[in-house]
Amino acid sequence: MTRLALLAVFALVLHACAGGTGSEADQDGGGGTDAGSADAGGSDAGGSIEDAGTDAGPAKPATTDYFIVHGDGLGEAAAQYAAYREETGFKTEVHALSDLVADPTSASELAGVLHTVLAEAREKLDEKRELFLLVLGDAPATGGTTDGTIPAAVCESNLGECVTDNVYADLDGDALPDLAVGRVPAATAEDALSYLQKLRTHESTYKTGLWNRRIALYTGQGGFGDEIDSFIEYMVMKALSEMNHSFDVIGAYDNPNSPYYYMPFESKVVDLFNDGSILTVYIGHGYSEGMTGLSVEQLGQIHCSTRLPVALFFACSTGEYANPEVSIAEAIVLKPDGAVASMGASGISHPYGNAVLSYEMQRAAMNSKPDTVGEVILKMKRQSMEHTDEFREIVDEFAVTSGVPKEEQELTRRQHVDLYNLFGDPAAAMNYPRRNCDLTPGAGGSMASGKVTVSAKTTGFASGKAYVTLEANRDKIIHEPAPVDPDNPDEKTVQENWKKAVDKVVVGKEVAVSGGVFETDLEVPAGLPEGKYFIKVYADDGATDCYGSTEAP
């Protein structure tokens, strides 16, 4: 990937929430594409990706690896959470806030006690196992009641007020989390148990389908002017075209000049949630009750019946959880058929910090593919401070030109570690496709010959069906869109153009899996644009599935 392409990826995020909040009408956040969040350095070469996991749960450890601290009035709910996690292979321990501290509003007092308990458990725990902390209770608003609450710590931020739970996971005082922490922001036993029921459903019900390899992305218009916005979109597509093609990525860009534009935009955002995905990601401006394309008032339209996504909002204030009003990141987790987990900023975020975190989230979720949401966020935060590569170097260089000098960059990244908080159970399963397909392309042909033979082995099941496709690279639009007047766009034409833009399939087939294998020929149509093409496969037997991809020969 070229440095110019990487620079364009950062430029996409640069204008996301550059300081101010406001109403939804004010939000003109991140430029967007339908291309993906999968980490470069995935597994297209060689035909398969790392093992996506198995259906078997982990063996229960000899020492505690899952802690719960709960607010007053939530003791019975906490006991049910603990019992459920024992069923899923964890060894649990429950602590009431009032048993740990004298002052129920003191985050520093609570952190000191928890650090002692958690550090002792960390010493005893096998290093291959992660440690989890569930904070069960809402954060008390200023001047509000402490019933059903757990305090949040005040952040140190150059951008304004914020609160964090990161302090509870920082065992060694370096401001980085040492364990996976998440908060269920429920002030009542009813809300706490409602979320637990949703969590049980998410982890016990797995519906096979292409949504299990899907990433959904929606963004606001850049606002730099037509020429610059179009160039950023083009370069972002070029950069993201080199990322892991085992995942489908679909999205919408709120820019009438783009073929990825959709109107009404809010309707497409709701569809992205309801159609199912592993992750649903937003980049752009935000405020406590919403962002471009989605607000708390619209949540009644969201019904994630296919599968529950993890919703990640890289935007200002979307996770302000110590206010009397419920933020959108909290609301979508408390909604029974909303996201199984979410993440948002508890105050004003900075484009540089957002760029780093969103990139490291992609590396954590799509490359490392940890089993749980909490581990994704833990990796994201630690990698934001500990990892560097060509992309990160470009981000740092560009940050200097946008007002963040080198000597301030580490502090900005560290503040964003605190600023972003996870809502939901940190041990919630990511639910990637269950297995990998062992894919062997080109056994009987090539793109040049006009036919590609694809053969594959499935793991975990012997019979079923496979969906095999030859697809264009993410930067290619292979179905020509119709002209649109951006100043007066026709809704029907815009919608048809969006369908053409996101459809990268050149040819696809559904074939039978028998004896754990399948083989098929893909006829390559004449006149395709030059460039890379990929063979992708998703196979299932109705209960379990596998996926994979490789570059077409």
BASEBA-787564 format. One line per 8 residues: number of its first residue (from 1); their letters; for each residue y, x, z of C-alpha. Coordinates in Angstrom, 2 decimals, always signed. Layout:
N
NUM = a = Y:X:Z ~ ...
END
This chain:
553
1 = mtrlalla = +0.00:+0.00:+0.00 ~ +3.39:+1.42:-1.01 ~ +6.20:+1.99:+1.44 ~ +8.38:-0.36:-0.65 ~ +5.83:-3.17:-0.32 ~ +5.56:-2.60:+3.41 ~ +9.33:-2.65:+3.67 ~ +9.35:-6.04:+1.99
9 = vfalvlha = +6.90:-7.41:+4.53 ~ +9.26:-6.39:+7.31 ~ +12.19:-7.89:+5.43 ~ +10.37:-11.21:+5.52 ~ +10.47:-11.17:+9.30 ~ +13.84:-9.46:+9.68 ~ +15.92:-12.61:+9.57 ~ +13.62:-14.53:+11.91
17 = caggtgse = +15.64:-15.59:+14.94 ~ +18.36:-12.98:+14.90 ~ +19.93:-14.26:+17.97 ~ +21.04:-17.85:+18.62 ~ +19.17:-21.07:+19.08 ~ +20.38:-24.48:+18.05 ~ +19.15:-27.64:+16.45 ~ +16.48:-27.72:+13.77
25 = adqdgggg = +19.14:-28.20:+11.15 ~ +20.47:-24.75:+12.00 ~ +17.18:-22.97:+11.50 ~ +16.88:-21.00:+8.26 ~ +14.16:-18.60:+9.34 ~ +11.67:-16.31:+7.74 ~ +11.01:-16.13:+4.04 ~ +7.48:-17.17:+3.24
33 = tdagsada = +4.54:-17.04:+0.95 ~ +1.13:-18.54:+0.74 ~ -0.38:-15.11:+1.16 ~ -2.12:-13.96:+4.22 ~ -2.25:-12.63:+7.67 ~ -5.45:-10.64:+7.32 ~ -5.09:-6.99:+8.16 ~ -5.08:-4.43:+5.40
41 = ggsdaggs = -8.04:-2.16:+5.67 ~ -10.34:-5.17:+5.82 ~ -13.66:-5.14:+4.11 ~ -13.37:-6.08:+0.48 ~ -14.85:-2.74:-0.49 ~ -18.58:-2.68:+0.11 ~ -19.02:-6.42:+0.02 ~ -19.00:-7.57:+3.63
49 = iedagtda = -16.91:-7.49:+6.76 ~ -17.72:-6.70:+10.34 ~ -20.09:-9.00:+12.16 ~ -18.29:-12.21:+12.99 ~ -20.35:-12.78:+16.10 ~ -23.37:-14.85:+17.00 ~ -23.99:-18.22:+18.54 ~ -25.42:-16.68:+21.72
57 = gpakpatt = -23.01:-16.43:+24.62 ~ -22.51:-13.28:+26.69 ~ -24.83:-12.44:+29.56 ~ -23.19:-13.19:+32.91 ~ -21.84:-10.01:+34.57 ~ -22.76:-8.88:+38.07 ~ -19.12:-8.92:+39.15 ~ -16.25:-11.34:+38.60
65 = dyfivhgd = -14.63:-11.21:+35.16 ~ -12.75:-14.55:+35.16 ~ -10.14:-15.34:+37.81 ~ -8.22:-18.56:+38.33 ~ -5.04:-18.92:+40.36 ~ -3.92:-22.55:+40.68 ~ -1.00:-24.52:+42.03 ~ -1.15:-26.98:+44.90
73 = glgeaaaq = -2.89:-30.21:+43.94 ~ -4.95:-28.58:+41.19 ~ -7.84:-27.33:+43.32 ~ -10.44:-29.79:+42.00 ~ -9.38:-29.13:+38.40 ~ -9.64:-25.36:+39.04 ~ -13.16:-25.84:+40.42 ~ -14.16:-27.65:+37.23
81 = yaayreet = -12.68:-24.86:+35.08 ~ -14.64:-22.31:+37.09 ~ -17.89:-24.28:+36.76 ~ -17.40:-24.56:+33.00 ~ -16.77:-20.85:+32.60 ~ -19.88:-20.12:+34.66 ~ -21.80:-22.23:+32.13 ~ -20.41:-20.13:+29.28
89 = gfktevha = -21.43:-16.77:+30.75 ~ -18.58:-15.72:+33.03 ~ -18.62:-14.95:+36.73 ~ -15.65:-16.76:+38.22 ~ -13.41:-16.64:+41.27 ~ -10.78:-19.23:+42.25 ~ -7.65:-18.71:+44.35 ~ -5.10:-21.29:+45.47
97 = lsdlvadp = -1.48:-20.14:+45.31 ~ -0.85:-21.23:+48.89 ~ -3.76:-19.09:+50.11 ~ -2.36:-15.98:+48.41 ~ +1.36:-16.01:+49.22 ~ +3.74:-17.39:+51.82 ~ +6.50:-18.08:+49.28 ~ +5.21:-20.26:+46.40
105 = tsaselag = +8.23:-19.40:+44.27 ~ +7.86:-15.59:+44.46 ~ +6.31:-14.12:+41.31 ~ +6.62:-10.59:+42.68 ~ +4.73:-11.46:+45.87 ~ +2.01:-13.19:+43.85 ~ +1.78:-10.27:+41.42 ~ +1.28:-7.80:+44.27
113 = vlhtvlae = -1.61:-9.78:+45.73 ~ -3.22:-10.42:+42.35 ~ -2.99:-6.76:+41.36 ~ -5.08:-5.78:+44.38 ~ -7.73:-8.39:+43.65 ~ -7.83:-7.78:+39.90 ~ -7.79:-3.98:+40.11 ~ -10.79:-4.06:+42.42
121 = arekldek = -12.64:-6.31:+39.98 ~ -11.66:-4.08:+37.07 ~ -13.20:-1.07:+38.82 ~ -16.50:-2.88:+39.29 ~ -16.66:-4.46:+35.84 ~ -18.51:-2.92:+32.91 ~ -15.88:-1.28:+30.69 ~ -17.27:-3.15:+27.69
129 = relfllvl = -16.30:-6.49:+29.23 ~ -12.80:-7.88:+29.34 ~ -11.14:-9.26:+32.46 ~ -9.48:-12.69:+32.26 ~ -6.86:-14.42:+34.39 ~ -6.17:-18.14:+34.02 ~ -2.87:-19.30:+35.52 ~ -3.43:-23.01:+36.13
137 = gdapatgg = -0.14:-24.78:+36.73 ~ +3.27:-25.30:+35.21 ~ +6.13:-22.91:+35.88 ~ +8.69:-24.45:+38.26 ~ +12.04:-25.18:+36.68 ~ +15.13:-24.01:+38.56 ~ +15.65:-26.37:+41.46 ~ +12.47:-28.30:+40.67
145 = ttdgtipa = +9.43:-29.12:+42.78 ~ +6.70:-26.54:+43.32 ~ +3.85:-29.06:+43.31 ~ +1.28:-28.12:+40.69 ~ +3.16:-24.96:+39.72 ~ +2.71:-21.20:+39.60 ~ +5.89:-19.08:+39.47 ~ +6.83:-17.08:+36.39
153 = avcesnlg = +8.52:-13.70:+36.65 ~ +12.03:-13.14:+35.34 ~ +12.12:-10.83:+32.30 ~ +14.48:-7.95:+31.73 ~ +15.92:-8.60:+28.28 ~ +18.98:-7.43:+26.40 ~ +18.99:-10.72:+24.50 ~ +19.26:-13.21:+27.33
161 = ecvtdnvy = +17.22:-14.96:+30.00 ~ +13.44:-15.11:+29.76 ~ +10.35:-15.45:+31.95 ~ +6.88:-13.96:+31.70 ~ +3.30:-13.98:+32.98 ~ +2.76:-10.45:+31.74 ~ +3.56:-9.12:+35.23 ~ +0.31:-10.58:+36.56
169 = adldgdal = -1.76:-8.64:+34.02 ~ +0.03:-5.28:+34.44 ~ -2.13:-3.53:+37.00 ~ -0.73:-0.01:+36.66 ~ +3.01:-0.64:+36.40 ~ +3.46:+0.49:+32.79 ~ +4.69:-2.99:+31.68 ~ +1.62:-3.44:+29.45
177 = pdlavgrv = -1.11:-5.98:+30.18 ~ -4.45:-4.56:+31.33 ~ -6.32:-7.85:+31.07 ~ -6.16:-11.11:+29.14 ~ -3.88:-13.67:+30.78 ~ -3.03:-17.22:+29.75 ~ -1.40:-20.22:+31.39 ~ -2.41:-23.87:+31.16
185 = paataeda = +1.05:-25.40:+31.79 ~ -0.25:-28.53:+33.52 ~ +1.56:-29.81:+36.61 ~ -0.97:-32.59:+37.23 ~ -4.73:-32.72:+37.59 ~ -4.80:-35.26:+34.75 ~ -3.17:-32.85:+32.30 ~ -5.29:-29.94:+33.51
193 = lsylqklr = -8.56:-31.85:+33.04 ~ -7.42:-33.21:+29.67 ~ -6.98:-29.65:+28.43 ~ -10.37:-28.67:+29.87 ~ -12.02:-31.48:+27.90 ~ -10.32:-30.24:+24.73 ~ -11.49:-26.70:+25.46 ~ -15.08:-27.89:+25.95
201 = thestykt = -14.96:-29.74:+22.63 ~ -13.53:-26.72:+20.82 ~ -16.23:-24.37:+22.10 ~ -19.21:-26.74:+21.86 ~ -18.44:-28.35:+18.50 ~ -18.36:-26.21:+15.38 ~ -17.92:-28.05:+12.10 ~ -18.84:-25.90:+9.10
209 = glwnrria = -16.37:-25.81:+6.24 ~ -13.89:-23.61:+4.40 ~ -11.30:-24.22:+7.13 ~ -13.22:-21.71:+9.27 ~ -11.94:-18.85:+7.09 ~ -8.44:-20.28:+6.58 ~ -5.10:-18.95:+7.81 ~ -2.14:-21.33:+7.58
217 = lytgqggf = +1.40:-19.98:+7.33 ~ +4.72:-21.77:+7.09 ~ +8.18:-20.23:+7.00 ~ +11.80:-21.15:+6.53 ~ +14.17:-20.07:+3.78 ~ +15.54:-16.54:+3.99 ~ +19.15:-17.41:+3.36 ~ +20.04:-14.10:+1.66
225 = gdeidsfi = +20.83:-15.70:-1.69 ~ +18.52:-16.66:-4.54 ~ +18.01:-13.20:-6.03 ~ +17.23:-11.41:-2.78 ~ +15.07:-14.23:-1.44 ~ +13.01:-14.25:-4.64 ~ +12.61:-10.48:-4.58 ~ +11.46:-10.52:-0.96
233 = eymvmkal = +8.92:-13.21:-1.79 ~ +7.63:-11.20:-4.74 ~ +7.26:-8.01:-2.73 ~ +5.66:-9.78:+0.22 ~ +3.06:-11.22:-2.14 ~ +2.41:-7.77:-3.56 ~ +1.93:-6.28:-0.09 ~ -0.26:-9.08:+1.23
241 = semnhsfd = -2.41:-9.01:-1.89 ~ -4.05:-5.85:-0.53 ~ -5.20:-7.48:+2.70 ~ -8.64:-8.77:+3.61 ~ -9.76:-11.30:+0.99 ~ -12.62:-12.74:+3.02 ~ -10.04:-15.12:+4.48 ~ -8.25:-17.89:+2.62
249 = vigaydnp = -4.53:-18.07:+3.24 ~ -2.50:-21.14:+2.43 ~ +1.06:-21.92:+3.27 ~ +4.46:-23.22:+2.35 ~ +7.91:-21.71:+1.96 ~ +10.96:-23.88:+2.54 ~ +12.84:-22.51:-0.47 ~ +13.41:-24.68:-3.60
257 = nspyyymp = +13.47:-21.54:-5.76 ~ +9.87:-20.70:-4.89 ~ +6.68:-22.07:-6.48 ~ +5.35:-22.20:-2.90 ~ +8.07:-24.69:-1.95 ~ +6.90:-28.13:-0.87 ~ +8.84:-31.30:-0.28 ~ +8.89:-32.99:+2.09
265 = feskvvdl = +8.37:-29.71:+3.92 ~ +7.69:-31.34:+7.27 ~ +4.83:-33.30:+5.72 ~ +3.16:-30.13:+4.47 ~ +3.48:-28.46:+7.88 ~ +1.66:-31.42:+9.45 ~ -1.03:-31.11:+6.74 ~ -1.49:-27.42:+7.49
273 = fndgsilt = -2.34:-28.30:+11.09 ~ -4.49:-31.33:+10.28 ~ -6.48:-29.74:+7.47 ~ -7.89:-27.09:+9.82 ~ -7.45:-23.33:+10.20 ~ -8.29:-20.43:+12.49 ~ -4.62:-19.62:+12.97 ~ -1.51:-21.61:+12.15
281 = vyighgys = +1.42:-19.20:+12.11 ~ +5.15:-19.79:+11.92 ~ +7.77:-17.12:+11.22 ~ +11.44:-17.99:+11.36 ~ +14.15:-19.36:+13.58 ~ +13.20:-21.56:+16.50 ~ +14.45:-23.40:+19.53 ~ +12.70:-24.82:+22.58
289 = egmtglsv = +11.69:-28.15:+21.03 ~ +10.81:-26.91:+17.55 ~ +11.42:-24.88:+14.42 ~ +11.83:-25.36:+10.68 ~ +9.29:-27.96:+9.62 ~ +8.05:-29.01:+13.07 ~ +9.54:-30.46:+16.24 ~ +8.18:-31.96:+19.44
297 = eqlgqihc = +8.98:-35.41:+18.04 ~ +6.60:-34.78:+15.10 ~ +3.62:-33.82:+17.23 ~ +2.42:-37.42:+17.18 ~ +1.54:-36.85:+13.50 ~ -0.69:-33.87:+14.27 ~ -4.39:-34.59:+14.79 ~ -6.55:-31.48:+14.54
305 = strlpval = -9.86:-33.28:+14.18 ~ -11.48:-30.75:+11.83 ~ -11.01:-27.81:+14.17 ~ -8.43:-26.78:+16.75 ~ -6.25:-23.87:+15.61 ~ -4.46:-21.18:+17.56 ~ -0.74:-21.80:+16.96 ~ +1.47:-18.70:+16.97
313 = ffacstge = +5.23:-19.17:+16.77 ~ +7.14:-15.95:+16.07 ~ +10.52:-17.44:+16.79 ~ +13.16:-17.75:+19.48 ~ +12.65:-20.00:+22.50 ~ +9.57:-21.91:+21.28 ~ +7.79:-21.03:+24.53 ~ +10.53:-21.68:+27.12
321 = yanpevsi = +8.13:-22.80:+29.83 ~ +10.32:-22.66:+32.95 ~ +12.60:-25.49:+31.85 ~ +12.47:-29.16:+32.87 ~ +11.79:-30.06:+29.22 ~ +8.42:-29.17:+27.70 ~ +8.69:-26.56:+24.94 ~ +6.86:-27.05:+21.66
329 = aeaivlkp = +4.36:-24.27:+22.45 ~ +3.43:-26.05:+25.68 ~ +3.42:-29.51:+24.13 ~ +1.04:-28.63:+21.31 ~ -1.46:-27.20:+23.81 ~ -1.22:-30.16:+26.17 ~ -1.73:-32.56:+23.26 ~ -5.45:-33.55:+23.31
337 = dgavasmg = -5.91:-32.97:+19.58 ~ -3.34:-30.19:+19.24 ~ -3.87:-26.43:+19.25 ~ -6.47:-24.94:+21.60 ~ -3.95:-22.20:+22.44 ~ -0.43:-21.27:+21.45 ~ +2.13:-18.53:+21.85 ~ +5.90:-18.64:+21.84
345 = asgishpy = +8.93:-16.75:+23.09 ~ +10.44:-17.76:+26.43 ~ +13.92:-16.84:+25.25 ~ +15.84:-15.22:+22.41 ~ +13.70:-12.84:+20.36 ~ +14.75:-10.06:+17.99 ~ +13.68:-9.59:+14.34 ~ +12.42:-6.06:+15.05
353 = gnavlsye = +10.26:-7.11:+17.97 ~ +8.96:-10.11:+16.00 ~ +8.08:-7.91:+13.03 ~ +6.05:-5.53:+15.18 ~ +4.25:-8.27:+17.11 ~ +3.41:-10.38:+14.06 ~ +1.95:-7.35:+12.29 ~ -0.08:-6.26:+15.31
361 = mqraamns = -1.29:-9.82:+15.79 ~ -2.69:-9.71:+12.26 ~ -4.43:-6.42:+12.91 ~ -5.87:-7.73:+16.17 ~ -7.03:-11.12:+14.91 ~ -8.17:-10.30:+11.38 ~ -9.39:-6.72:+11.65 ~ -10.76:-6.39:+15.18
369 = kpdtvgev = -11.72:-10.09:+15.39 ~ -12.24:-10.29:+19.17 ~ -14.17:-13.25:+20.50 ~ -11.33:-14.80:+22.50 ~ -7.69:-15.75:+22.05 ~ -6.66:-13.79:+25.13 ~ -8.12:-10.59:+23.72 ~ -6.17:-11.09:+20.48
377 = ilkmkrqs = -2.90:-11.34:+22.41 ~ -3.87:-8.45:+24.69 ~ -4.59:-6.23:+21.68 ~ -1.43:-7.37:+19.94 ~ +0.75:-6.44:+22.90 ~ -0.88:-3.09:+23.61 ~ -0.92:-2.10:+19.94 ~ +2.79:-2.94:+19.68
385 = mehtdefr = +3.43:-0.06:+22.09 ~ +0.53:+2.29:+21.34 ~ -0.19:+2.05:+17.61 ~ +1.60:+3.47:+14.60 ~ +0.90:+3.63:+10.88 ~ +2.85:+3.58:+7.62 ~ +3.92:-0.01:+8.10 ~ +5.17:+0.63:+11.60
393 = eivdefav = +7.11:+3.67:+10.42 ~ +8.82:+1.54:+7.77 ~ +9.62:-1.13:+10.35 ~ +11.20:+1.50:+12.60 ~ +13.22:+2.94:+9.72 ~ +14.50:-0.46:+8.67 ~ +15.29:-1.40:+12.28 ~ +17.76:+1.50:+12.46
401 = tsgvpkee = +19.69:+0.05:+9.52 ~ +19.65:-3.41:+11.11 ~ +21.16:-2.34:+14.42 ~ +18.24:-1.11:+16.53 ~ +18.57:+2.69:+16.85 ~ +15.48:+4.80:+17.46 ~ +16.32:+5.32:+21.11 ~ +16.32:+1.53:+21.72
409 = qeltrrqh = +13.22:+0.58:+19.78 ~ +10.66:+1.24:+22.50 ~ +12.64:-0.84:+24.97 ~ +12.96:-3.70:+22.48 ~ +9.22:-3.72:+21.82 ~ +8.47:-3.59:+25.54 ~ +10.77:-6.52:+26.21 ~ +8.94:-8.55:+23.55
417 = vdlynlfg = +5.65:-7.89:+25.32 ~ +7.12:-9.84:+28.22 ~ +8.94:-12.37:+26.06 ~ +5.83:-13.80:+24.37 ~ +3.35:-15.72:+26.53 ~ -0.02:-17.32:+25.84 ~ -0.53:-20.98:+26.65 ~ -4.14:-22.09:+27.08
425 = dpaaamny = -7.31:-20.55:+28.43 ~ -7.33:-16.80:+27.61 ~ -11.12:-16.99:+27.23 ~ -10.88:-19.74:+24.58 ~ -13.14:-18.88:+21.65 ~ -11.54:-17.85:+18.36 ~ -14.37:-19.55:+16.45 ~ -14.47:-17.32:+13.39
433 = prrncdlt = -17.27:-18.01:+10.90 ~ -20.52:-17.29:+12.70 ~ -21.97:-14.58:+10.46 ~ -21.31:-12.32:+7.48 ~ -22.83:-12.83:+4.06 ~ -24.38:-9.63:+2.66 ~ -22.71:-9.79:-0.74 ~ -23.74:-7.75:-3.79
441 = pgaggsma = -21.49:-8.25:-6.83 ~ -21.83:-7.16:-10.41 ~ -25.61:-6.89:-10.55 ~ -25.62:-8.29:-14.05 ~ -22.15:-8.00:-15.52 ~ -18.45:-7.35:-15.09 ~ -15.05:-8.85:-15.73 ~ -14.90:-7.01:-19.03
449 = sgkvtvsa = -18.26:-8.38:-20.17 ~ -17.20:-11.96:-19.48 ~ -19.80:-12.64:-16.81 ~ -20.29:-11.50:-13.24 ~ -23.59:-11.94:-11.44 ~ -23.32:-12.43:-7.70 ~ -26.21:-12.20:-5.28 ~ -26.10:-12.45:-1.51
457 = kttgfasg = -28.18:-12.71:+1.64 ~ -27.30:-15.06:+4.44 ~ -27.81:-14.35:+8.11 ~ -28.64:-16.96:+10.70 ~ -30.00:-19.55:+8.28 ~ -32.48:-19.63:+5.36 ~ -31.43:-22.70:+3.37 ~ -28.19:-24.47:+2.68
465 = kayvtlea = -25.37:-24.19:+0.17 ~ -22.92:-21.49:-0.85 ~ -19.48:-21.78:-2.43 ~ -18.93:-18.77:-4.69 ~ -15.60:-18.09:-6.36 ~ -13.88:-15.60:-8.60 ~ -10.27:-15.53:-7.43 ~ -7.04:-13.91:-8.49
473 = nrdkiihe = -5.20:-11.56:-6.20 ~ -2.73:-13.23:-3.84 ~ +0.25:-11.99:-5.84 ~ -0.91:-13.79:-9.01 ~ -0.09:-17.34:-10.04 ~ -2.69:-18.24:-12.65 ~ -1.65:-21.86:-13.19 ~ +1.81:-21.98:-14.75
481 = papvdpdn = +4.29:-24.06:-12.71 ~ +6.70:-26.47:-14.39 ~ +10.46:-25.84:-14.34 ~ +12.33:-27.21:-11.31 ~ +16.05:-27.56:-10.70 ~ +16.47:-26.02:-7.21 ~ +19.69:-27.99:-6.70 ~ +17.99:-31.28:-7.51
489 = pdektvqe = +14.23:-30.75:-7.27 ~ +11.87:-33.47:-8.42 ~ +9.43:-34.21:-5.59 ~ +6.40:-34.89:-7.79 ~ +6.93:-31.73:-9.86 ~ +7.44:-29.64:-6.70 ~ +4.20:-30.91:-5.22 ~ +2.24:-30.20:-8.41
497 = nwkkavdk = +3.74:-26.71:-8.61 ~ +2.73:-26.02:-5.02 ~ -0.87:-26.96:-5.80 ~ -0.85:-24.61:-8.78 ~ +0.70:-21.75:-6.82 ~ -1.75:-21.81:-3.90 ~ -4.82:-22.24:-6.13 ~ -6.11:-18.72:-6.83
505 = vvvgkeva = -9.59:-19.81:-8.00 ~ -10.43:-18.77:-11.56 ~ -13.93:-20.21:-11.46 ~ -16.11:-21.47:-8.64 ~ -19.63:-22.76:-8.13 ~ -21.64:-24.39:-5.40 ~ -25.19:-22.98:-5.37 ~ -28.29:-23.52:-3.25
513 = vsggvfet = -29.40:-21.04:-0.61 ~ -33.18:-20.67:-0.45 ~ -35.14:-18.19:+1.63 ~ -31.88:-16.75:+2.90 ~ -30.70:-15.62:-0.55 ~ -28.82:-16.96:-3.53 ~ -27.68:-15.69:-6.93 ~ -25.40:-17.08:-9.59
521 = dlevpagl = -23.42:-16.11:-12.68 ~ -19.67:-16.59:-12.87 ~ -18.34:-16.97:-16.40 ~ -15.03:-15.14:-16.78 ~ -12.57:-17.04:-19.00 ~ -10.71:-15.11:-21.67 ~ -7.01:-14.35:-21.41 ~ -6.72:-13.74:-17.67
529 = pegkyfik = -3.68:-11.73:-16.55 ~ -4.39:-8.11:-15.74 ~ -4.91:-7.19:-12.13 ~ -7.46:-7.25:-9.35 ~ -9.84:-10.17:-8.93 ~ -12.16:-10.89:-6.03 ~ -15.52:-12.47:-5.51 ~ -15.61:-14.59:-2.37
537 = vyaddgat = -18.42:-16.50:-0.75 ~ -18.74:-19.03:+2.03 ~ -22.22:-20.35:+2.84 ~ -23.53:-22.76:+5.47 ~ -26.47:-24.93:+6.42 ~ -24.40:-27.60:+8.13 ~ -24.65:-25.90:+11.53 ~ -23.81:-22.24:+11.02
545 = dcygstea = -22.08:-20.27:+8.29 ~ -21.28:-16.86:+6.82 ~ -18.53:-15.44:+4.65 ~ -17.61:-12.31:+2.69 ~ -15.68:-10.88:-0.23 ~ -15.52:-7.92:-2.56 ~ -13.44:-6.80:-5.51 ~ -14.86:-7.98:-8.82
553 = p = -16.26:-5.15:-10.98
END
